[in-house]
Amino acid sequence: MVRNVAGLLPDLDEEDFYLLSGVEQGMRFSEWVQREKLPKFANLTEEEVDYRLERCLERGLVEKKTIQYEGYTLQFEGYDVLALRALVEQDTISEFGSPLGVGKESDVYEVKSYKPLALKYHREGYTNFREVHKERDYTSDNDHVSWMYTARKAAEREHDILEDLYPDVAVPQPIGQNRHAIVMEKMTGVELSRTRLEDEQVLGVLELLVSEIARAYADGYVHADMSEYNVFVNEEGVTIFDWPQAVPTDHENATEFLRRDLTNIVGYFRRKYPQHVPDTLASDDLARTIESEEFDSLERHV
């Protein structure tokens, strides 16, 4: 887990951010930025660069190497600080709260503005860069990309998809985005995997989920990673989150991903509530009605 850097913001000077932005700029060309290039990238004097580097090294915002040449690279904490400061300056967020969830590819925190919100830092590429680069479409056309680029593109992509889907589809409302960070509506309820539905609720909640998958398809997207771990359930309905890997419906594998999403969701309900989900409910049949935009209920499939 990357540590929370919100507490560092008041301790950092304007020139510290110049230095971090300079390292960020240099990383567009190389993973490690040569020391002699930093005054130009950061618009600081040689002496100021040395002083700011020490401050940022002490706080774990940059990393230094001395083999072959003296070079510096951003730690994810340094990238977090840049994104967080930008969101604060834009008045997108005003307060930083507790963690809401920590995963392999993202960290989510509660933040506040005019209402409670959620801040999601994308972590794609930092620890498993090669796998992400190979599997995700948003990096497949780049031969040389950094973890920083991969995480930023994931955030940009998810933010754009949420803007396309909201409010037609039950997804978190997007509020803002900077670098690898997205601010969105804070979801209420409980993760589907941790929910125990009453007998009379099972097919109703499943139908709600399939309906949202159908609406997303009608709006041009397949989630492509649906599971019980990216659905929230509350008294008002369901919310589907985590969309960076979604594909457009004209993607060559869209049909395969749609069937897999439905298989995952139907399979989860069948395992957890076997007495309520009949064997006649087939994912392929659901997919065909969704693709033809004819889905209206589960009744015709059970």
C-alpha positions as CSV (number, residue, x, y, z in Angstrom):
1,M,0.0,0.0,0.0
2,V,1.2,3.5,-0.9
3,R,1.1,5.7,2.2
4,N,-1.3,8.5,2.6
5,V,0.4,11.8,1.7
6,A,-2.4,14.2,2.6
7,G,-0.6,15.2,5.8
8,L,2.5,16.3,3.8
9,L,0.7,19.1,1.9
10,P,1.0,21.8,4.6
11,D,4.7,21.0,5.0
12,L,5.6,21.5,1.4
13,D,6.7,24.7,-0.2
14,E,5.8,26.0,-3.7
15,E,9.4,25.2,-4.8
16,D,9.0,21.6,-3.6
17,F,6.2,21.3,-6.1
18,Y,8.3,22.9,-8.8
19,L,10.9,20.2,-8.2
20,L,8.3,17.4,-8.2
21,S,6.7,18.8,-11.4
22,G,10.2,19.0,-13.0
23,V,10.9,15.3,-12.2
24,E,7.4,14.5,-13.6
25,Q,8.2,16.4,-16.8
26,G,11.6,14.7,-17.2
27,M,10.0,11.2,-16.8
28,R,8.1,11.7,-20.1
29,F,11.5,10.9,-21.7
30,S,13.1,8.5,-19.3
31,E,12.2,6.6,-16.1
32,W,15.2,8.3,-14.4
33,V,15.8,12.0,-14.8
34,Q,19.4,13.1,-14.9
35,R,20.3,15.5,-12.1
36,E,21.8,18.1,-14.5
37,K,18.5,18.4,-16.4
38,L,16.4,19.2,-13.3
39,P,17.1,23.0,-13.1
40,K,15.6,23.4,-16.6
41,F,12.7,21.1,-16.0
42,A,11.9,22.6,-12.5
43,N,12.8,26.2,-13.3
44,L,14.9,26.4,-10.2
45,T,18.6,27.3,-9.6
46,E,21.2,24.6,-9.0
47,E,21.3,25.3,-5.3
48,E,17.5,25.3,-5.0
49,V,17.3,22.0,-6.8
50,D,19.8,20.4,-4.3
51,Y,17.8,21.8,-1.4
52,R,14.5,20.6,-2.7
53,L,15.8,17.2,-3.7
54,E,16.9,16.6,-0.1
55,R,13.5,17.7,1.2
56,C,11.6,15.4,-1.2
57,L,14.0,12.5,-0.6
58,E,13.5,12.8,3.2
59,R,9.7,12.6,2.7
60,G,9.9,9.6,0.3
61,L,8.5,11.6,-2.7
62,V,11.4,10.9,-5.0
63,E,14.0,8.1,-5.4
64,K,17.6,8.6,-6.2
65,K,20.1,6.4,-8.2
66,T,23.8,6.8,-8.7
67,I,24.7,3.9,-10.9
68,Q,25.9,5.2,-14.4
69,Y,24.6,8.7,-13.5
70,E,22.8,10.6,-10.8
71,G,19.1,10.3,-11.5
72,Y,15.8,10.8,-9.9
73,T,12.3,9.4,-10.3
74,L,9.0,10.0,-8.7
75,Q,7.7,7.6,-6.1
76,F,4.0,7.1,-6.2
77,E,3.7,9.3,-3.1
78,G,5.3,12.1,-5.1
79,Y,2.7,11.6,-7.9
80,D,-0.1,11.5,-5.3
81,V,1.1,14.8,-3.8
82,L,1.0,16.5,-7.2
83,A,-2.5,15.2,-8.0
84,L,-3.9,16.0,-4.6
85,R,-2.6,19.6,-4.6
86,A,-4.1,20.2,-8.0
87,L,-7.5,18.9,-6.9
88,V,-7.3,21.1,-3.8
89,E,-6.4,24.2,-5.8
90,Q,-9.3,23.5,-8.2
91,D,-11.6,23.4,-5.1
92,T,-12.6,19.9,-6.1
93,I,-11.9,18.7,-2.6
94,S,-11.4,20.5,0.7
95,E,-10.8,17.8,3.3
96,F,-9.1,14.4,3.3
97,G,-10.5,11.4,5.3
98,S,-10.0,7.8,6.0
99,P,-9.3,4.9,3.6
100,L,-12.4,3.4,2.0
101,G,-10.6,0.6,0.1
102,V,-7.1,-0.6,-0.8
103,G,-6.5,-2.9,-3.8
104,K,-3.8,-4.1,-6.1
105,E,-4.6,-1.4,-8.7
106,S,-6.1,1.4,-6.7
107,D,-6.4,3.1,-3.3
108,V,-9.7,4.9,-2.4
109,Y,-10.1,7.5,0.3
110,E,-13.0,9.5,1.7
111,V,-12.7,13.2,0.9
112,K,-15.0,16.1,1.3
113,S,-16.2,19.2,-0.7
114,Y,-19.8,20.3,-0.6
115,K,-20.6,16.7,0.4
116,P,-18.7,13.4,1.2
117,L,-16.9,12.2,-1.9
118,A,-14.3,9.5,-2.8
119,L,-10.8,10.0,-4.2
120,K,-9.4,7.1,-6.1
121,Y,-5.7,6.8,-6.9
122,H,-5.0,4.5,-9.8
123,R,-2.0,2.3,-9.1
124,E,-1.8,0.3,-12.4
125,G,1.7,-0.3,-13.6
126,Y,3.5,0.5,-10.4
127,T,4.2,-3.1,-9.1
128,N,2.9,-5.2,-12.0
129,F,3.7,-3.0,-15.0
130,R,4.5,-5.7,-17.5
131,E,1.2,-7.5,-16.9
132,V,-0.9,-4.4,-17.1
133,H,1.0,-3.1,-20.2
134,K,0.2,-6.4,-21.9
135,E,-3.4,-6.8,-21.0
136,R,-4.9,-3.3,-21.0
137,D,-6.0,-1.6,-24.3
138,Y,-5.1,1.9,-23.2
139,T,-1.3,1.1,-23.3
140,S,-1.2,-1.5,-26.0
141,D,-0.2,0.9,-28.8
142,N,2.8,2.3,-26.8
143,D,6.1,0.4,-26.8
144,H,7.7,2.4,-24.0
145,V,5.4,3.7,-21.3
146,S,6.0,4.3,-17.6
147,W,3.9,3.3,-14.6
148,M,3.0,7.0,-14.3
149,Y,1.6,7.1,-17.8
150,T,-0.2,3.8,-17.3
151,A,-1.9,5.0,-14.1
152,R,-2.8,8.4,-15.6
153,K,-4.3,6.9,-18.7
154,A,-6.4,4.5,-16.6
155,A,-7.8,7.4,-14.6
156,E,-8.5,9.4,-17.6
157,R,-10.2,6.5,-19.3
158,E,-12.3,5.6,-16.2
159,H,-13.3,9.2,-15.7
160,D,-14.4,9.5,-19.4
161,I,-16.4,6.3,-19.2
162,L,-18.2,7.4,-16.0
163,E,-19.1,10.7,-17.7
164,D,-20.5,8.8,-20.7
165,L,-22.5,6.5,-18.5
166,Y,-23.8,8.7,-15.7
167,P,-26.7,9.1,-15.0
168,D,-28.2,6.6,-17.4
169,V,-26.3,3.8,-15.7
170,A,-26.0,3.3,-12.0
171,V,-22.3,4.3,-11.7
172,P,-20.6,6.7,-9.3
173,Q,-21.0,10.3,-10.4
174,P,-17.6,11.6,-11.6
175,I,-16.6,14.9,-10.0
176,G,-13.1,15.6,-11.2
177,Q,-9.8,14.1,-12.3
178,N,-6.1,15.0,-12.2
179,R,-3.2,12.8,-13.3
180,H,-3.9,9.3,-11.9
181,A,-6.6,10.5,-9.4
182,I,-10.4,10.6,-9.8
183,V,-12.9,12.3,-7.5
184,M,-16.3,10.7,-7.6
185,E,-19.5,10.4,-5.6
186,K,-19.1,8.3,-2.5
187,M,-21.1,5.2,-2.8
188,T,-23.4,4.1,0.0
189,G,-24.4,0.6,0.8
190,V,-22.5,-2.7,1.1
191,E,-20.3,-4.6,-1.4
192,L,-22.3,-7.3,-3.0
193,S,-19.8,-10.0,-1.9
194,R,-20.6,-9.0,1.7
195,T,-24.3,-8.8,1.4
196,R,-26.8,-11.5,2.5
197,L,-30.0,-10.9,0.5
198,E,-33.4,-12.0,1.8
199,D,-35.0,-14.8,-0.3
200,E,-37.4,-12.4,-1.9
201,Q,-34.7,-10.0,-2.9
202,V,-32.3,-12.4,-4.8
203,L,-33.8,-12.4,-8.3
204,G,-34.8,-8.7,-8.0
205,V,-31.2,-7.6,-7.3
206,L,-29.9,-9.9,-10.0
207,E,-32.4,-8.4,-12.4
208,L,-31.3,-4.9,-11.4
209,L,-27.6,-5.8,-12.2
210,V,-28.4,-7.3,-15.5
211,S,-30.5,-4.3,-16.4
212,E,-27.6,-2.0,-15.6
213,I,-25.3,-4.1,-17.7
214,A,-27.9,-3.8,-20.5
215,R,-28.0,0.0,-20.1
216,A,-24.3,0.2,-20.2
217,Y,-24.2,-1.8,-23.4
218,A,-26.9,0.4,-25.0
219,D,-24.7,3.4,-24.1
220,G,-21.7,1.8,-25.8
221,Y,-19.7,-0.1,-23.1
222,V,-19.1,-3.5,-21.7
223,H,-17.6,-3.5,-18.1
224,A,-15.3,-6.5,-18.9
225,D,-14.4,-7.2,-15.2
226,M,-17.8,-7.7,-13.5
227,S,-17.8,-9.6,-10.2
228,E,-19.4,-9.4,-6.8
229,Y,-16.5,-7.2,-5.7
230,N,-17.3,-4.2,-7.9
231,V,-21.0,-3.8,-7.1
232,F,-22.5,-1.9,-4.2
233,V,-26.0,-2.7,-2.9
234,N,-28.3,-0.4,-0.9
235,E,-32.0,0.2,-0.4
236,E,-32.2,2.3,-3.6
237,G,-30.6,-0.3,-5.8
238,V,-27.1,-1.2,-7.1
239,T,-24.1,0.8,-8.2
240,I,-21.4,-0.7,-10.5
241,F,-17.9,0.7,-10.1
242,D,-14.3,0.1,-11.4
243,W,-14.6,0.9,-15.1
244,P,-11.0,1.5,-16.4
245,Q,-10.8,-1.8,-18.3
246,A,-14.3,-1.4,-20.0
247,V,-14.4,-1.8,-23.7
248,P,-16.6,-0.2,-26.3
249,T,-19.3,-2.4,-27.8
250,D,-17.6,-2.3,-31.2
251,H,-14.5,-3.8,-29.7
252,E,-13.5,-7.1,-31.3
253,N,-13.9,-9.0,-28.0
254,A,-17.0,-7.1,-26.7
255,T,-19.3,-10.1,-27.1
256,E,-16.9,-12.4,-25.3
257,F,-16.5,-9.9,-22.4
258,L,-20.2,-9.4,-22.1
259,R,-20.8,-13.1,-21.8
260,R,-18.0,-13.4,-19.3
261,D,-19.5,-10.5,-17.2
262,L,-22.9,-12.2,-17.2
263,T,-21.4,-15.6,-16.4
264,N,-19.5,-14.2,-13.4
265,I,-22.6,-12.4,-12.0
266,V,-25.1,-15.2,-12.6
267,G,-22.5,-17.8,-11.4
268,Y,-22.1,-15.8,-8.1
269,F,-25.8,-15.7,-7.4
270,R,-26.2,-19.3,-8.3
271,R,-23.4,-20.4,-5.9
272,K,-24.7,-18.2,-3.1
273,Y,-28.4,-18.6,-3.6
274,P,-28.8,-22.0,-5.4
275,Q,-32.4,-22.5,-4.4
276,H,-33.4,-19.2,-6.1
277,V,-31.4,-19.1,-9.3
278,P,-32.7,-21.7,-11.8
279,D,-30.4,-23.7,-14.1
280,T,-32.5,-22.4,-17.0
281,L,-31.0,-18.9,-16.5
282,A,-28.3,-19.0,-19.2
283,S,-25.7,-16.2,-19.6
284,D,-25.6,-16.7,-23.4
285,D,-29.3,-16.1,-23.7
286,L,-29.0,-13.0,-21.6
287,A,-26.1,-11.7,-23.7
288,R,-28.1,-12.2,-26.9
289,T,-31.1,-10.2,-25.6
290,I,-28.8,-7.4,-24.4
291,E,-26.9,-7.3,-27.7
292,S,-30.2,-7.0,-29.5
293,E,-31.4,-4.4,-26.9
294,E,-34.4,-6.5,-26.1
295,F,-33.7,-7.2,-22.4
296,D,-36.6,-6.2,-20.2
297,S,-36.7,-8.7,-17.3
298,L,-35.4,-12.1,-16.1
299,E,-38.9,-13.7,-16.5
300,R,-38.4,-14.7,-20.1
301,H,-35.1,-16.4,-19.2
302,V,-36.1,-18.5,-16.2
